Amino acid sequence: MFSSLCVISLFTSLTFAQALVARKGPPRVKVGLNSYSFAGMLLDGLKDGGKGTNLFAVLDFCAENNIDGVDLTGYFFPGYPNAPTDEYINNIKRRAFELGVDITGTGVKNDFADPDPAKRAADVVLVKRWIDVAQKLGAPVIRVFAGPPPAGYDDKRAEVAKYMAASLRECAEYGQQKGVLVGVQNHGDFLQTADQCIEMVKMVNSPWFGLIVDTGKFLTKDPYADIEKAIPYAVNFQIKESPFGQQSPIKTDLKRLMQIVKKSGYRGYLPIETLDTSGSPGAKIPYNPFATVPIFLKQVKGAMDEVY
């Protein structure tokens, strides 16, 4: 017979296996910015200090545009993939605090779909290094990728998913030690649908692991349905201009999106991310985030105000 303790343990295990994010209180969202919106300029700034921009300028931009929080992507820090100096981290933290801008997350480039265990192990080390950075920044979540399906593994999805989940679980276990959530982003790679994302969350099976819901990267006929299905597992977002990819002329129905988010009970940040579409059909001018972000920001805030 099961003791009462065993019953409680079994119930906890079954509940835990669902990896749903617990929400309390009414739905509430705040607008954020993903620094990838400034990717080209930030990378130029790292190459030549006289050109481009830097993360301090992005923080200033957030303050000037009343953006509540910012995701400071790892590869825009000096020295990436190595960790920045504590001095640099502390100066970023101080500037963000002075401006009243929350640091909502960071992220790295990794590939846990790679069949080479040595390469996956190296990327686990990378993620752990940047979990340490996230902890120092006060960032509550780090964004990671699944990686593209490896060549020759078309009929071996279960095998790839198994070793991918093992790498993600190791990262989540380290994140738990450091107080940093690990979120995997659906990126049109190995994770293309809500069902695939949820399956991976359940395989990792950690309260320190969840989804970064990218509204522009569900490769399905109805991405809104996938967004709605994935939200209960969301630890953060990326709100994109189109639900059908970077080059699509079909704009996100922001009111519909906000209705979905509100219905879910999600509480937290909705970071926006604009992308360079200068190469898409009909594009007439070079991409300029200083002009594009405020336009999209106004649209997102307008939809928030209408729905919430």
C-alpha positions as CSV (number, residue, x, y, z in Angstrom):
1,M,0.0,0.0,0.0
2,F,1.0,3.6,-0.6
3,S,1.7,5.7,2.5
4,S,0.2,9.2,2.5
5,L,3.8,10.5,1.9
6,C,4.1,8.3,-1.2
7,V,0.7,9.5,-2.5
8,I,1.8,13.1,-2.0
9,S,5.1,12.4,-3.7
10,L,3.4,10.7,-6.6
11,F,1.0,13.6,-7.0
12,T,3.8,16.1,-6.9
13,S,5.8,14.1,-9.5
14,L,2.8,13.9,-11.9
15,T,2.1,17.6,-11.5
16,F,5.8,18.5,-11.8
17,A,6.0,16.5,-15.1
18,Q,3.5,18.9,-16.7
19,A,6.0,21.8,-16.1
20,L,3.1,24.3,-16.2
21,V,4.1,27.8,-15.0
22,A,2.1,28.7,-11.9
23,R,0.2,32.0,-12.2
24,K,-1.4,33.9,-9.3
25,G,-3.5,37.1,-9.6
26,P,-5.1,38.6,-12.6
27,P,-3.4,38.7,-16.0
28,R,-0.7,41.5,-16.2
29,V,1.9,42.4,-18.7
30,K,4.6,44.9,-19.2
31,V,6.3,45.9,-22.4
32,G,10.0,45.0,-23.0
33,L,12.6,45.1,-25.7
34,N,14.8,42.4,-27.1
35,S,18.2,44.0,-27.8
36,Y,18.4,41.9,-31.0
37,S,16.3,44.6,-32.6
38,F,19.6,46.5,-32.7
39,A,21.7,43.5,-33.7
40,G,23.5,45.0,-36.7
41,M,24.4,48.2,-35.0
42,L,25.4,46.4,-31.8
43,L,27.7,44.1,-33.7
44,D,29.2,47.1,-35.6
45,G,29.8,48.8,-32.2
46,L,31.8,45.8,-31.0
47,K,34.0,45.8,-34.1
48,D,34.6,49.5,-34.1
49,G,33.8,51.7,-31.1
50,G,33.3,54.7,-33.4
51,K,30.5,53.0,-35.3
52,G,27.3,51.3,-34.4
53,T,26.0,51.4,-30.9
54,N,26.3,49.6,-27.5
55,L,24.2,48.2,-24.8
56,F,24.4,51.4,-22.7
57,A,22.8,53.3,-25.6
58,V,20.1,50.6,-25.8
59,L,19.3,51.2,-22.1
60,D,19.1,54.9,-22.8
61,F,16.7,54.2,-25.7
62,C,14.5,52.1,-23.4
63,A,14.3,54.9,-20.9
64,E,13.6,57.5,-23.5
65,N,10.7,55.4,-25.0
66,N,9.2,54.3,-21.7
67,I,10.1,50.6,-22.2
68,D,9.9,48.8,-18.9
69,G,12.6,46.1,-19.4
70,V,15.2,44.9,-21.8
71,D,16.7,41.5,-22.8
72,L,20.4,42.0,-23.2
73,T,21.5,39.3,-25.6
74,G,24.8,37.7,-24.7
75,Y,26.5,38.1,-28.1
76,F,26.3,41.9,-27.8
77,F,28.6,42.0,-24.8
78,P,32.3,42.6,-25.4
79,G,34.3,39.3,-25.6
80,Y,31.4,36.9,-26.3
81,P,31.3,33.9,-26.0
82,N,33.5,34.6,-23.1
83,A,31.9,36.3,-20.1
84,P,32.2,40.1,-19.8
85,T,34.2,41.5,-16.9
86,D,32.5,42.1,-13.6
87,E,33.2,45.8,-14.1
88,Y,31.3,45.8,-17.3
89,I,28.4,43.8,-15.8
90,N,28.2,46.1,-12.8
91,N,28.2,49.3,-14.9
92,I,25.4,47.8,-17.0
93,K,23.4,47.0,-13.8
94,R,24.0,50.4,-12.4
95,R,22.9,52.2,-15.6
96,A,19.8,50.1,-15.9
97,F,18.8,50.8,-12.3
98,E,19.4,54.5,-12.7
99,L,17.2,54.6,-15.7
100,G,14.5,52.4,-14.1
101,V,14.8,49.7,-16.8
102,D,14.6,46.1,-15.7
103,I,17.0,43.6,-17.2
104,T,14.6,40.9,-18.1
105,G,16.9,38.3,-19.6
106,T,19.9,37.4,-21.7
107,G,20.6,34.7,-24.3
108,V,23.3,32.7,-26.1
109,K,23.9,30.9,-29.4
110,N,23.9,27.1,-29.0
111,D,23.1,23.9,-30.8
112,F,21.8,21.0,-28.7
113,A,20.6,19.2,-31.8
114,D,24.2,18.5,-32.9
115,P,24.8,14.7,-32.9
116,D,28.4,15.3,-31.7
117,P,28.4,14.9,-27.8
118,A,31.6,16.9,-27.5
119,K,30.0,19.9,-29.3
120,R,26.9,19.6,-27.1
121,A,29.0,19.5,-24.0
122,A,30.9,22.6,-25.1
123,D,27.6,24.4,-25.5
124,V,26.4,23.3,-22.1
125,V,29.5,24.9,-20.7
126,L,28.7,28.0,-22.7
127,V,25.1,28.2,-21.3
128,K,26.4,27.6,-17.8
129,R,28.9,30.4,-18.2
130,W,26.2,32.8,-19.2
131,I,23.9,31.6,-16.5
132,D,26.6,33.0,-14.2
133,V,26.5,36.2,-16.1
134,A,22.7,36.3,-15.9
135,Q,22.9,35.9,-12.1
136,K,25.3,38.8,-11.9
137,L,23.1,40.9,-14.1
138,G,20.0,40.1,-12.0
139,A,18.4,38.6,-15.2
140,P,15.8,36.0,-14.2
141,V,15.9,34.0,-17.4
142,I,18.4,32.9,-20.1
143,R,17.3,32.2,-23.6
144,V,18.7,29.1,-25.4
145,F,18.0,27.4,-28.7
146,A,17.3,23.8,-29.6
147,G,19.3,23.9,-32.8
148,P,18.5,22.9,-36.4
149,P,17.7,19.2,-37.3
150,P,21.0,17.5,-38.1
151,A,21.6,16.2,-41.6
152,G,20.9,12.5,-41.9
153,Y,18.6,12.4,-38.9
154,D,15.2,12.9,-40.6
155,D,13.9,9.6,-39.2
156,K,15.6,9.9,-35.9
157,R,13.7,12.7,-34.2
158,A,13.2,10.7,-31.0
159,E,17.0,10.1,-30.7
160,V,17.8,13.8,-31.2
161,A,15.1,14.9,-28.7
162,K,16.4,12.5,-26.1
163,Y,20.0,13.8,-26.1
164,M,18.8,17.4,-26.6
165,A,16.6,17.1,-23.5
166,A,19.6,15.8,-21.5
167,S,21.6,18.9,-22.4
168,L,18.8,21.2,-21.6
169,R,18.2,19.4,-18.3
170,E,21.8,19.8,-17.3
171,C,21.5,23.6,-18.0
172,A,18.2,23.8,-16.0
173,E,19.8,22.1,-13.0
174,Y,22.6,24.6,-13.1
175,G,20.1,27.4,-13.5
176,Q,18.3,26.2,-10.4
177,Q,21.6,26.5,-8.4
178,K,22.0,30.0,-9.6
179,G,18.4,31.2,-9.5
180,V,18.1,31.6,-13.3
181,L,15.4,30.1,-15.4
182,V,16.3,28.5,-18.7
183,G,14.0,29.1,-21.6
184,V,14.2,27.4,-25.0
185,Q,12.9,29.5,-27.9
186,N,10.9,28.1,-30.8
187,H,13.1,29.2,-33.6
188,G,11.8,27.4,-36.7
189,D,14.5,24.8,-36.1
190,F,14.0,21.5,-34.3
191,L,11.1,23.1,-32.4
192,Q,8.6,24.4,-35.0
193,T,5.2,23.8,-33.3
194,A,3.7,24.2,-29.9
195,D,3.4,20.4,-29.5
196,Q,7.1,19.9,-30.2
197,C,7.9,22.6,-27.7
198,I,5.7,21.2,-25.0
199,E,7.1,17.7,-25.6
200,M,10.6,19.1,-24.9
201,V,9.5,20.9,-21.8
202,K,8.0,17.7,-20.4
203,M,11.1,15.7,-21.4
204,V,13.4,18.1,-19.5
205,N,10.9,18.0,-16.6
206,S,12.3,20.9,-14.5
207,P,10.5,23.8,-12.7
208,W,13.6,25.9,-13.8
209,F,12.9,25.3,-17.5
210,G,10.2,26.6,-19.9
211,L,9.5,28.2,-23.2
212,I,10.5,31.5,-24.8
213,V,7.4,32.0,-27.0
214,D,8.5,33.5,-30.3
215,T,5.3,34.7,-31.9
216,G,7.0,34.9,-35.4
217,K,8.5,31.4,-35.5
218,F,5.8,28.8,-35.2
219,L,6.0,27.2,-38.7
220,T,2.3,26.2,-38.9
221,K,-0.8,27.2,-40.7
222,D,-2.3,29.0,-37.7
223,P,0.5,30.3,-35.5
224,Y,-2.0,32.0,-33.2
225,A,-3.3,28.5,-32.1
226,D,0.3,27.4,-31.4
227,I,1.0,30.6,-29.4
228,E,-2.2,30.0,-27.3
229,K,-1.2,26.3,-26.7
230,A,2.4,27.2,-25.7
231,I,1.7,30.0,-23.3
232,P,1.0,27.9,-20.2
233,Y,4.7,26.8,-20.4
234,A,6.0,30.3,-21.2
235,V,8.7,32.0,-19.1
236,N,9.2,34.9,-21.5
237,F,8.2,36.1,-25.0
238,Q,9.4,37.6,-28.2
239,I,6.7,39.7,-29.9
240,K,7.4,39.9,-33.6
241,E,5.9,42.1,-36.4
242,S,4.6,39.1,-38.3
243,P,3.5,35.7,-37.2
244,F,4.7,34.2,-40.5
245,G,8.4,35.0,-40.4
246,Q,10.8,37.9,-40.9
247,Q,10.1,38.4,-44.6
248,S,6.3,38.1,-44.5
249,P,4.2,41.1,-45.3
250,I,1.4,39.8,-43.1
251,K,1.4,41.8,-39.9
252,T,0.7,40.4,-36.5
253,D,-2.9,41.0,-35.3
254,L,-1.8,42.6,-32.1
255,K,-5.3,42.9,-30.6
256,R,-5.9,39.2,-31.2
257,L,-2.5,38.3,-29.8
258,M,-3.1,40.4,-26.6
259,Q,-6.5,38.7,-26.2
260,I,-4.8,35.3,-26.3
261,V,-2.2,36.4,-23.8
262,K,-4.8,37.9,-21.4
263,K,-7.0,34.8,-21.6
264,S,-4.0,32.6,-20.6
265,G,-3.5,34.5,-17.4
266,Y,0.1,35.2,-18.3
267,R,1.9,37.7,-16.0
268,G,5.2,39.1,-17.0
269,Y,7.1,40.8,-19.8
270,L,6.3,40.9,-23.5
271,P,9.6,41.9,-25.1
272,I,9.2,43.1,-28.7
273,E,11.7,42.4,-31.4
274,T,11.9,44.1,-34.7
275,L,14.0,42.6,-37.5
276,D,15.8,43.8,-40.6
277,T,13.4,43.3,-43.5
278,S,15.3,45.6,-45.9
279,G,15.9,42.5,-48.2
280,S,12.2,41.6,-48.4
281,P,9.9,42.4,-51.4
282,G,8.6,46.0,-51.3
283,A,11.2,47.2,-48.8
284,K,12.3,50.8,-49.8
285,I,14.6,52.0,-47.1
286,P,17.4,50.5,-44.9
287,Y,16.4,49.1,-41.6
288,N,16.8,51.6,-38.7
289,P,15.8,50.3,-35.3
290,F,15.7,53.8,-33.8
291,A,12.8,54.5,-36.2
292,T,11.2,51.1,-36.5
293,V,11.1,50.1,-32.8
294,P,9.1,53.1,-31.7
295,I,6.5,52.5,-34.4
296,F,6.0,48.9,-33.4
297,L,6.2,49.8,-29.7
298,K,3.3,52.2,-30.2
299,Q,1.2,49.6,-31.9
300,V,1.9,47.0,-29.2
301,K,1.1,49.4,-26.4
302,G,-2.1,50.4,-28.2
303,A,-3.2,46.8,-28.3
304,M,-2.3,46.3,-24.7
305,D,-4.3,49.4,-23.6
306,E,-7.3,48.2,-25.7
307,V,-7.3,44.6,-24.3
308,Y,-6.1,45.0,-20.7
